[in-house]
């Protein structure tokens, strides 16, 4: 049941926003879920915020 809800919701989002952005968001979410800790998630964001330019 949970898979069906996810599949239907993903399909609707793909129809509305385009398949590529929905796929990229899903891939980013999967990679974030596989991160070993919060430092891995926060390091790129802090580097982007603290970098001059």
N, C-alpha and C positions, 0 to 999 in steps of 0.2 A: 504494500500500500504506500509506504513512504517513497519507494522508487517511482511509482506511478505519479505521485504528486510532484516530485522533483522533475520528472521528465516532462510533464504537462506544463509546469511553470517555466522551465527552461525553454520549451518550444514557444510559449507565448512571448517571453522576453526576446527570444531570437527574432520572432516575427515583427515585434515592435521596434527594437533597437538595432537589429542587424545581427547576423550570425557571428561575425568576427568579434565585435566588442563583447558579446556574451561569452564566447569561447575564451577570450583573453581574461575576462574577469574570473571565469571558472578556473582557469589554469593558475592565475595568481592566488586564488583562494586555496587551491590544492597545495601549491608550494608553501604558502604561509602555514597551512596545517601540518606540513612535514618539517617545519623549522624546529631545530632542537631547543631553542630558547628564545626569550624575548629580545636578547641582545642581537640576534641575527636579524630580527625584524626591524629593530630600531636603528641599527648602524647605518643603513643606506639613507634613511630619512634624516638622521642627524648630520650626516656628511653633506647632504644636499642643502640643509638649512644653514649650516655653519660655513660653507665654502664661500669665499669671496667672489663677487661677480654679479 
